[in-house]
Amino acid sequence: MYYAVIFSSQRTSDEGYSETSDRMVELAQQQPGFLGIESARGADGFGITVSYWKDLESIRAWKANVEHRVAQARGRSDFYADYKVRVCAVEREYDFKR
């Protein structure tokens, strides 16, 4: 079992977003317990990013990371009209590849 953090958001501004987002991915990849990330955003600004983590402690440490906290504050003030975060346990997975 591992964990997924699902971040869904409605973006309002692009100014500086790409740089901030890229830096958060780079920083998350350096965190203990980080397993991966997937992200998609529509033309209307609605997006979903799912990050995967070894355990809940890894998620708590990521949420508390100082640089991540600054980006979170900037997201609330500059980038997002709204967002929702869900933390889920992944009990199994399977896939298909052609």
Secondary structure, 3 states (H helix, E strand, C coil): CEEEEEEEEEECCCCCHHHHHHHHHHHHHCCCCEEEEEEEECCCCEEEEEEEECCHHHHHHHHHCHHHHHHHHHHHHHHEEEEEEEEEEECCCCCCCC
